[in-house]
Amino acid sequence: MTTTVAVKDELARARAAEPAARLAEVVTVLRFAGTVDREASAAGMRVVIEAELDSGAVARRLCGEIRGLFGIAAHESTPVGVLRRSRGCLVRVVGDGSELARRAGLTDGRGRWLRGLPPTVVGGDLGVVAAAWRGAFLARGVLGNGGGPALELLCPSPESAMAMVGLARRLGVRAVAREVGGADRVSIRDADAAVSLLGMIGAAESGPAWARHRPHVRARVHGSRSAGFDDANQRRSADAAAQVSARVERALEILGDRVPENLRAAGRLRVDNAEVSLDELGRLADPVMTKDAVAGRIRRLLSMADQLARQEGIPTTEHALVGQ
C-alpha cells in the first residue's frame, strides 16, 4: 500500500461529528473530484453529478454522507476511460444532481458551478476548515516521496487553489498555489507542516509513518536544471493532451451518429486543439465551460466508445495510441 493510499484510507475512516464539518467535506470532495453535466432521459434533460475517486473507501464514504446529509441516492461504480485508476471508483448522482448542487452550495443563484468554494466553507470554523482540507486531500491529494513538495493538491481552478491556501493558513500551515503544465496545484513543501496538517484532518497515524519513511533529499537545484524540469513538464503535458486527442478521434469514429451532441462538441474541441490545456479548451468552448466540465465530457465520450467497442469486438480507443 502506497503512503498516499494509506493516508486516504485512514481519512476515510475519520468521523466529523458536526453537520457543518460533514457538509464541508462533501462539498470539497465534489468540487475537487466532481463534474456536473446534463444528459437526456425519458423525462427530458437531467443533471448528473459524477465524482471520480482513487479509493473505494473514499467513494463509499462520499455515498454515505450524501445520503445522510441530503437524503439523495448516490451510486458507486468502476469508471472506464481516460481517468481510470487501478483502485478507482466513480460516484454518480443522477436525477437529483441539481438539487444536490443547490443544497450543497456548489452553484450560484443562476445555477452556475462555482469556481471556488462556498462562503460557508471558506468562512467556517476550524472544524469546517479541517474537514474541507480532508475532502480536498481525499479527492485529489498526493504525498511526495522525494525532494519535491511534501504534499500536493491538484485543484480544479485557480479560485479553488487560492481558497485552499487561505484555509491552510487558518490552520497555521503555509501552502503555495501555482500552475504547472496548465494544472492548478497547491503545494506544502515542508514535511513537518504536512504532518501537522494531516494530523488535524484525521491522519494521526499514517501521516507520521509517511514522514519517517520519506527520503530526505537535499540537493541544490540550479536554474538550468529547474528550466529543464519545467520543459519536461510542458512536454509531458503536451504529450498527454496529444494522446487524449488521438483517443477522442478514435471514439468519434466508433460512435458515429450515436454520440450525444454535447460530448461530440467537447471531443471535436479536443481534436481541433490537440496541444492546449483543459483550461484553455474550456475558454474556447461556446458557451464557456470550466476545465473539469470539459474533462468530464471527454471522459464520458471515451467511456461510451470503449464500452461499445468491447460489445462489438472492435479495437477500443486505447488502440489509437502509438505502440498499442
N, C-alpha and C positions, 0 to 999 in steps of 0.2 A: 504494500500500500504506500503510495507516494505521500509526502508530507502535506501537500495541499489537500489531498483526498481525506487524510486522517483528520485534519482540522475541520473540514466541512462536515465530516461525519459526526464529530463532537458537537459542532454548532447546530446540526440538525436535531440533536437530542436536547439542546438547551431549551428552557422554557421562559417565556416573557409573560409574567402574570398579568400585568396591566393591559387592558384592551388597547390603549393608545400605543403602547410599545409593540404589541402584536400587529396592529394595523400598519405601523411604520415599517416593520419588517416586510410584510406582504407587499405594500406599495413599492418599496425599493426593489424587491426581487422582480416584480412585474415591470418596473421602469427600466431596470438594467438588462433583464433577460427576455422581456416580452415584446411582442409586436401586436398591433391591432389592425384588423383588415375587415373587409366585407365580402361575403360570399352569397351566392344565390341559393335559395331554398324554396320548398313548395309554397311557403307563406310569403315569399318575397326576399328582399335582401336582409341579411342578418349580420350583426357584428360578431367577429371571432377574435378572442384574445388568446395568444399562444405564448408560452414561455419555455424555452429550451434550456435544460439544465444538465450538468455533467454528473449528477448523482441521483440514483433512485430514492435515497433517503431524503434528499432535499426536495425532490418532486412530491413525495408523499406528504412531507411537512407542509408544502405550499397548498396542496389539495385540501388537506385537513383544515388549515387556517382559513382558506376561502369559504369552505362550508361552515366552519364555526363562527366566523365573523359576519358573514353576509347571507348565509343560508342558500348559497349558489353552488350548483354542482360543477366540479372541475374534474376532468378525466385525464389519466396518465397513460401514455403510450410510448413506444420506442420510435424516435424520429428516423426518417430516411432522407438523405440529401446532403447538401454541401456542408452543413454544420454538424454532421453526425459524429458522436464520440463513442468510445468503447463502452462507457458506462452511462451514456446519455439517456435522458428521458424528456418527453415532451408533455407539458401540461396544457390542456385546451379548455377554454370556457366558450361554449357555443350557445347562441341564442340570448343569454343573459350578459353578453360581453359589454354592451353599452351601459347596462345597469351597474355592473361591477366597476367599470371605469369611472362612472359618475360618482358612485358612493365611496370609492377609494380615493377620490380627488385626483385621478390621473388625467382628467380632461378639464378644460376651462369651460366657461359659460356657454361657449359656442360649439362645444363637443370636440374641440381640437386636443390632441395628445400633447401633454406638457413637454416642454423642452428640458426643464429642470426637475425639481422635486416640489411637492405641495408645500404650502406655507405651514401646514400642521406638522410636517416633518422637520422642516428647516428651523421652525421656531419652537419645537417641542422641548421637554425637559431632558435631562441627561439619560434617563431610561429610554426615551424615544430616540435620542441621538445614537446611543449604543445599538439599539435594535435596527436602526437604519443602516449602520455600518455592517451589522451582521447580515442583513439582507443583501447588501451590495456585494459582500465577500462571497456569500453563498451563490450568488448569481454569476459573478464574473471576477472573482478574486483568485490570485495565484501567489504562491510564496517562492522566492528566489533561493537558489542553492549555490550561487557563485558570487562573483564580485559586483553584480548589478544591484538593483533595488531589492530590499528585503521583502517588500510586499507591494503588489501592484494590482490595480483595478482597471479593467477595460470598460470604458464609460460610453454610453450611447450618444452623448452630446457634450459640447463644451460647458453648457449650463449645469448639467448633472455633475460633471467633473469638479467645477468650482464649488458646487453645493457640498460635495464630499470633503473637499479641502477645508471648508468652513466648519463642518461637523467634526472633523478630526481635531481642528484647533480647539473646539469646545471641550474635547476630551483630553486636551493637553498634549497632543501629538502633532508634529509637523509633517505635513504632506504637501506634495507639489503636483500641480496639474501641468501636463504637457501633451503635445501632439507628436506621435511617432508614426510615420508611414501612413498618414491620413486617419489614424485612430486616436481618439482622446483617451488618455490614461492618467490615473492618479497613482503616484509612487511614494512610498515611505522607504527611505534609503537606510535608515538606522535600524539594525536588528533589534536592539533593546526597545526602541519605540514601538516596533511592530509587535513584539511580545507583549508589551504593556497594553496595546490596543486589543490584541487577540484575547487577553485575559478579561478585559472589560466587556467584550461582546460574547463571551461564553466558552472560549477555548483555553481554559486554565491549565489543562494537562498537555494537550498536543502542541500548543504554542511554544512553551519552554522546551519540549522534546525536540521540536524542529530546530530551535536556536542552538541546542547543544550539539547537533549533528551538522549544522551549516558550516561549510568550509569558510574559513576566514581568509579571503583573498584580498591582499593589499598590493595592488600594482599601480605604478604611476602611468597613467594613460596620456600620451602626448596628443597634441592637436591633430596631427596627421592620422593617428590611429583612430581618434574619435570620428574624423571625417570619413575614414574607411568604414567604420561601423554604420554611420548614417547612410552612406552609399549602399552598403549591403542591405540595410533595412529597406531602403527605397526599391532596390532590385527585387527583394523578396516580395514586397507588396505588389509591385508591378507584375511579377510572375504569377502570383496568386490570383490577381484580377484577370490575367490572360487565361489562366486555367479555367476559372469560373465562366468566363466568356465562351470558351470552347464548349464547355458542358451545356451552357444555356442554348447555344446554337444547335447542338445535338437534340436538346429537349424540345425545341420548337419543331424540329424535323419529325421527332417521334409523335408528338401530339397533333400536329397539323391543325385542322379546324376545331379540334376538341379542347383547345386551351382557352380558358376564360380570358376575356379581353384585358382585364387589369393585370393579369400575370403575363400576357403577351407583351403588353406595353413595357412592363418592367424588364422583361427579357430582351426586347429589342433595344432598350436603352443601354443595357449592359453590353450587348454585342456591338452596338454602334460606337460605344465609348469604352473600349476594352481595357484601357490602362488608367482610368481615373478612379478616384476613391469613391466609396459609397456615399459619403457626404456630398461630393460633387455631383454624383448621379441624382441624389435627391433634389439638389438645386436645379438640375436640368429638366426634371420631370414637370409636367403640366397637368394638374396643379402641383406645386412643390410638395415634396414628401420628406420626412425625416429619413436618415440613413438606415435606421433599424426597420422602418416600414419597407424600404426598398429591399433590404436583406431578407425580410420575411417573405416577400412576394417571390423573390428569386429562389429561396429555399423551397417554397411550396411548388413552384414550377418544376424544379428538379425532382422533387419527391413524386409528383404526379407522373412525370415522364419515366422515371425509373420503375415505378410500380407497373405502368402499362407495358414497358419493355420486358419486364420479367414475365408478365402474363402472356405476352405474345412470343416469348422466346427469342427476342432480338437483342442486340447489344445495347447496354444502358448508356447513360451519359458519361460514365467513367471511361468508356472506350474512346471518347473524343480526346482524351489527354495523350500527350506524347508518351510513347513507350507502353501504353496499355494494350 
